[in-house]
Each structure stands twice: as structure tokens, then as C-alpha cells.
Amino acid sequence: MINFCFILMFFGLLSLSLVRSHVFLCLISLEFIVIYLLLIIYLYCLLYSSSLYIYIVMLTFYVCEGVLGLSLILLLIRCHSNDYLSSLYMW
């Protein structure tokens, strides 16, 4: 199961490296990676019978990362009227 999660996380990294047009698609790829990373942490906590405090802390960080990404998309849409990744470049 953990190997399957690593494979899916690799596909998320691959999609993140291939998709370079829209910020929203990059954030979806990042959330895909984060979900499987959180699943791997949960499985390790269950496998080694450790406490789930690290799981809760990481879940909090991932929620904050998602909210920050959505606020970035809203800022880009309000300022530039699109969500192209090229809008982030200053040149």
C-alpha cells in the first residue's frame, strides 16, 4: 500500500512538472501530492503504533497551504484577469 502511494505521489510530481500553463492546475497537482503524502504519514503512524499528533500537525499545515494557494489564485484573477503561470513572472 505504501509503495502504491509513492507511485501515485511520483505521478503527482510528474504532472506538476509537465503542467506549466495555469496556476490552478499546478495547485491541483500539489494537493494531489499532499493528499498522498498525508496518507503515507498516516500509514506509518499506524504501522509503527505511534501517536497521530504529527498527522494532525501536518494536516493543519496542508490546510493552510491550500488556503494560501486559493488566495493566490483570487489575487491573480483580480489583478490580471487570468490564472496563467506567466502572470507571476515580473519580466
Buried (B, 14 or more C-beta within 10 A) or exposed (E): EEEEBEEBBEBBBEBBEEBEEBBBBBBBBBBBBBBBBBBBBBEEBEEEEEEEEEBEEBBEEBEEBBEEBEEBBEEBBEEEEEBBBEBEEEE
